[in-house]
Amino acid sequence: MTQDIDLFLNLNMWLNKADALAFRAMLSRIGYKVARHSWHFKKPYPDVPDRFISLEFQARTPLKEEPVKVRNGQVGRDMGTGLAGFHTPEAFAVDESTCSLFCVDPSGKLRVPHPYAWLNLKTAAAYDWLREKNEEIEPKVYRETGVSRRLKHVYDVYVLVAMLTEQEREEAIAIASRYEDHPIASDMRKSAVMLYADPHGEAIRAAEFYAQQSLGFQLHIDHNLFWEEGLRQALGIKT
């Protein structure tokens, strides 16, 4: 069971201060307290007081017409709500074709991003694994094994592609075409190529390694299905 929950806040949260304050009050009411920043909250795990459930709020980059502040890597900071979202540029498509699961209350919804958005988010996280491997960023490893904490994201991209339905794949292709000239989408396409275009590349081997070492099963990735028919098309990568 996960203890760390990542949620993207809709930017309307900061455009309607009353909603933001009500949401912030709800967090306090159910036991969440600010942990490090106004985008990170936690509360004790039920019946295990030395463990915590962590909520980390993220947010996409505001559009020019959206008067939401971005300060010190935090969206909505210092806007009088006590809430912020960790600035996540690769979440540019997080509001595209979302799926609403259920209403939290008459005015609120929990929405799941489209697989196209997830693939961009996970590609960015997987690329951080490569940057870590190349000693470009600070490593994050498990103390017990020394294995990178970022390795899971390399595998997660494979899982997301494997779970795509044909309808979702076609929708992703259509969404990708709308973001063909978006600078962050372009960066994500380049990152995906560096990671996964080579059938014998490090990321392919790393995903297979993660499956064996962490999940206990032998995985052999069909590169044609995963890359040529899956990720490349879903992200709008030209041949």
N, C-alpha and C positions, 0 to 999 in steps of 0.2 A: 504494500500500500504506500502510495507516494505521500511524502511529508512536505514537498515543495510544490506549490501551485503557482503557475504563471498565468496572469490574466491581462488582457489588453483593455484599457479603458477607452470608451468612446469619447472623442473630443467634445461632444456635446455636454459632457460632464462639467467642463469648465465654462461653457457658454451659458449654462443654466445653474447658477450658484446654489439655488435652493435644492436641486437634485443632488449636487455634490455634497452639500452639508448633510442631507438626509442619509446619503450613502455612508459618509464618514461616521455619522452617529450610529448607524446600523453596525458598522465594524466594531465600534466600542461596546455596543450592547451585547454582541455575541462573543466578546472576550478578546478581541484582537487589539494589540497595542503596537505603536510604532517601534520598529526594531533598530534600524540604522538611519533610514531616510523616510520621507513621507511617501515613498513608493514601496516600502518594505514593512510589512506587518507580520506579527506572529502571536500565537497563543499556545499554552501548554497542551500537549497531546492528552486526550482523555485517559485518566487513570495512570498516566506515566509523566509525572511533573517535570522530569529532567529532559524530556523530548518535546519538540515543538512542531506545530503545523505552521508553515511559512507561506505567506501570500506576497508575491512580488508583482506589482503592477507595472505594465509597460504601455507605451503609446507610440503611434506612428508620428512622423513629421507633420506638423500642421501645414495645410495649404495656405497660399498667400491670403486668401479671403477669410481664413479662420483666425480670429484674434486671440490666439492661445500662445502664451509665452513658452520659450524654451531657454532654460538657464542652467548652466553647469550640468548639461546632460540630462535634465529633467523637464518633461513636458508638464505645463500647468503649475510649475513652482511659483510660489509667492503670489498666488491669485486669490488668497483668502479662503481657501477651502480645507487646508490641512491635508490635501491629496496631491500627488504627482505621479507621473508615469515615467519609467526609465525610457529615455529617448532611444527608439529602435528604428533607424532609417529603413532597414530591410523589411519592415512591416508595411510598406507603402500600399499593399493590396489587401490589407487585413479586413477592410470593410466591403470587399467585393464578393457578391453572391454568397453571403453567409447563410448558415442554417440555424434557425432559432429552435432551441431544444424545449424550453418551457419558460413561462413567465415567473419571475421571482415575486413580483407584485404587479398590480394593474398597469404600472407605468414602466416596468423594467423587463428586460429580456436577457437571457444568456445565449450568446450567439457563438457558433463554431465557425472559424474561418474556412474558406474554400481551400481544397488541397493545393491550388496554385500558390496561395499565400503561405501555407505551411512549407511547401517545397522551397520557397525563397528564404524563409526563416531558418530552416534546417540546413540549407546549403551554406548560408552565412556562418552558422555555428560549426559546420563541418570544415569550412575553410579556415576557421580559427585553429582547428586541430592541425592543419597543414602548416599554418604560420607558427604554431607552437613547435612543431617538429623541425622547422627551419630556424628555430631560435629567434624568431621575430617578435614574439610576445612572451610574457611570463607564463611558465608552465603551471598547470593545475593537475595534480596527480593524486591518486589514492595512496595514503601512507602505507597501507598494508602491502600493496603490490607494485607500486611505482607506475602503474598504468595510467595513462592520461584520462582525466574525467571527460575530456572532449571527444574521446573515441566513440562514445555512444552515438553522437550526432552523425558521424560518418555512416554508421549502420542504420540510423533512423531514416535517412534519405532513401535507402534501399527499401525499407519497410513501407514508407509512404507510397513509393512507386508501385510496390507489389499490391497495395490495397486499393489502388485506383480502379474505379469502374470505368467502363468504356464511356459512359456519359460524362463522368468527371474529367476524363482525359480530354474529351472533345471540348468541354467547357474551359478547361485550362488552356488549351490551344487558342481559343477565342479570346480569353482574358489576356494571355501573353501578347497577342497581336496588338491589343490596345496599349500595352506598355512597351512596345518595341523601341520607342525613343526615350524611355525613362532612364535617367542615368544610373539609378540604383539597380533597376532590372537588368541593365546592360552589365553592370559589375557582377551580378549574381550569375548571369549566363557565362561570363568569363571564368568565374570561380568554379562553376559546375564542370566546365570543359577541363580545367586544370586538374580537378579531382577525379572525374569519372570517365573521361573520353577514352582513355587508354585501357583496354580490357585487361592488361597486366599491370596497371598502375598501382601506386601505393594505397590509394583509397579503396580500391576494389579488394585488395588483399587485406586491408585493415578491417573492412566490414566483415569479411569472412572470418578473420581472426577473432573479432569481438563475438560473433555468433558462437564460435567454438569455446572460447575461454570464459565468457561471461554467462552464456545461455546453455552451453553444453550440447550443441548439435553441430553437425558438419554442414556447412553451407557452401555451395558452389554457385556463384552468380552467373546466370545466363546473360552475358553482356548485351547481346542483341535485344532481348526483351527489356532488360532494365534500362539501357541507354538509348539505343536506336529507336525503339518503339515506345519507350516510356519517358524518361527524364528529359531527353533532348527535345522531344516534341512538346511536352507539357510546359517547359520553360521558354519555348519559342526559339530554340537555338538552330540556326541555319547550318546546313551541311557545308 
